[in-house]
Amino acid sequence: MDKEREAIAAAERELVERRNRLVEMEREEREKELQRLVKKLTVESAIAILTRAVELKPKVALEALEAVGEKVAHRPQREKALEPA
């Protein structure tokens, strides 16, 4: 029985470690995506967007950005190709 308890404890520790690694990988992926998106903006645009987001409060700003993102995602591919990079 002790071996079984030890095996369960080890599996639980491994699960916690894997969850922590997954959280870190997700954070890194979000950071990469943010960096990719920021490269498309001028510094002035980025500052203006962030300033406005602070004024609106984060939740409202995120909802507005998500709404814009959904509109872009639903546009035909032909229109997306015409957008500046």
Disulfide bonds with the S-S distance in Angstrom:
none
